[in-house]
Amino acid sequence: MSGNFLVTGGAGFIGSALVRGLLREGAGRVVVVDNLLSGHRRNLDEVSGSVEFHETDIRDYEALRAAMTGVETVFHEAAIPSVPRSIRETLPSHDVNINGTFNVLRAAKDAGVRRVVYAASSSAYGDTLVLPKVETMQTSPKSPYAAQKLMGEYYMSVWASCFGLETVSLRYFNVFGPRQDPSSPYSGVLSLFMKAILDRSCPTIFGDGEQSRDFTYVEDVVALNLKAAQAPASVSGRVFNGGNGGRITLNQAWTLLQEIEGVHIPANYGPPREGDVRDSQADTTQAVEYLGHAPQYSFEQGMRATLEWYRATR
Ligand SMILES: NC(=O)c1ccc[n+]([C@@H]2O[C@H](COP(=O)([O-])OP(=O)(O)OC[C@H]3O[C@@H](n4cnc5c(N)ncnc54)[C@H](O)[C@@H]3O)[C@@H](O)[C@H]2O)c1
């Protein structure tokens, strides 16, 4: 994959996987913009010699514009990516997820970038009556985070129609895999499960554990991003689901980890979390048709690969 790329949030969990994916595919130049709020330099250790790293906040227009010089494609992954955090700390979440996204678009247009691929979120759907969730359904965000990510989609499509910047939004469903940081209470549930099973401790499940998610292995999300970057200009301005089409409950996920490890550790249960969606599952028809989406990892394969990574890096 030739060309020059910039990944905002490239020191984060998904962004750093994308950086490695781009380099694997032969990308000419890969620029990372990240303020290290929740990302880490160590996520890029193995590729640090091949990456141009800018410790920059996406709200800093001048720095962002300069970093985008000569870049053809921007992957916008930087965000404060947490539902509970967006409820407890409304201002930073709004500022980064909405104003930061506006700045990325403004800088991209001014720098002559061809395409922006945006990390949108399935949380935009809220609780739908019907599963799987299709892009044509009405959105119904249940948290500030979900509303912010949806606003980002609108901005993407308006930048395409008003300014001729090509944009593609990918609504990620719950992504998991190596380097997802389990150190914060806001961390993704599977990263917390991985840590708990290796520590032989009980995780806390908020609610009855029967809430379900379309857990998607990070390498499938990387592959989808690379396809979105290369798809014909006719996809510009559109939104695609970025899930795999499956649906697993939290209880099933914790049971699978216990089976893999050969242990019996019942989970603790706490009150349901405000803003959480009950069920989530992607309809992948449009991503398959227009982007050639072809997920490679089953849930169990992804879980085994992720668990081995956490074990090896403890
Ligand atoms: N992980 C998921 O399941 C999931 C689901 C839906 C959408 N998303 C989206 O995917 C993207 C990546 O999420 P992730 O799970 O890798 O989270 P992450 O926290 O690992 O990555 C976010 C990155 O953005 C950086 N960042 C935050 N604020 C910044 C700022 N102001 N300027 C520059 N960099 C900043 C952080 O330091 C971090 O490296 C986010 O946009 C998130 O909303 C993730």
The ligand as a Gaussian input file, in Angstrom:
#p B3LYP/6-31G(d) Opt

LIG

0 1
 N      -12.296000       0.050000      21.434000
 C      -13.537000      -0.021000      20.980000
 O      -14.232000      -1.019000      21.211000
 C      -14.135000       1.092000      20.145000
 C      -15.475000       0.982000      19.724000
 C      -16.027000       2.010000      18.960000
 C      -15.242000       3.097000      18.590000
 N      -13.965000       3.189000      19.034000
 C      -13.163000       4.355000      18.629000
 O      -11.904000       3.914000      18.179000
 C      -10.912000       4.905000      18.456000
 C       -9.705000       4.265000      19.149000
 O      -10.125000       3.741000      20.398000
 P       -9.193000       2.796000      21.284000
 O      -10.049000       1.728000      21.835000
 O       -7.964000       2.420000      20.529000
 O       -8.836000       3.761000      22.497000
 P       -7.429000       4.284000      23.058000
 O       -7.753000       5.060000      24.269000
 O       -6.460000       3.158000      23.192000
 O       -6.946000       5.235000      21.882000
 C       -7.285000       6.595000      21.799000
 C       -5.995000       7.348000      21.507000
 O       -6.307000       8.737000      21.317000
 C       -5.319000       9.500000      22.008000
 N       -5.899000      10.810000      22.320000
 C       -6.914000      11.102000      23.185000
 N       -7.162000      12.414000      23.199000
 C       -6.291000      12.977000      22.306000
 C       -6.045000      14.307000      21.879000
 N       -6.751000      15.350000      22.375000
 N       -5.080000      14.525000      20.965000
 C       -4.343000      13.506000      20.470000
 N       -4.532000      12.220000      20.836000
 C       -5.492000      11.964000      21.737000
 C       -4.995000       8.693000      23.246000
 O       -3.774000       9.045000      23.849000
 C       -4.993000       7.280000      22.654000
 O       -3.715000       6.931000      22.166000
 C      -11.635000       5.982000      19.259000
 O      -11.975000       7.039000      18.382000
 C      -12.884000       5.305000      19.775000
 O      -13.955000       6.215000      19.985000
 C      -13.385000       2.219000      19.802000

